[in-house]
Amino acid sequence: MDFKLELIPIPVTDVDRARDFYERQAGFNVDHDFAFGDEFRIVQLTPPGSACSIAFGKGMPGGAPGSVQMLHLVVDDIQAARAELVGRGMEVAEVEAMSAEGKPDVFYARFADPDGNTWTLQQISAS
């Protein structure tokens, strides 16, 4: 039996602003944007190369905007990934390294969406 994590709901205050951020600045692919009347709309986007998508919208149950914290986007080259996002106008923290003797180095760079949901770029170096 496979248990695949393929969709994470993200609470947001403004669906159009969130779509613009994730599509234009974060570079996520828009999978669909459907409205069912005036009370329900769902937008689903997927980061490039990921099997897991995010979804947000109007009329969706969930937590308060900004309540999703520390979602990780795993990358092969954190400096290039950070530069790409900064080039699209995002504020991304400087890369931080964590090391432990005998373990691979792990690198992190953090950013947030307009509602305060936080993300972390992560690179684990081969050793």
Salt bridges, closest charged atoms under 4 A:
ASP16 OD1 - ARG41 NH1 2.83
ASP20 OD1 - ARG24 NE 2.52
GLU23 OE1 - ARG19 NE 3.17
ASP33 OD2 - ARG19 NH1 2.68
ASP33 OD2 - ARG41 NH2 2.78
GLU84 OE2 - ARG88 NH2 2.46
GLU94 OE2 - ARG82 NH2 3.14
GLU96 OE2 - ARG110 NH1 3.65
ASP115 OD1 - ARG17 NH2 2.94
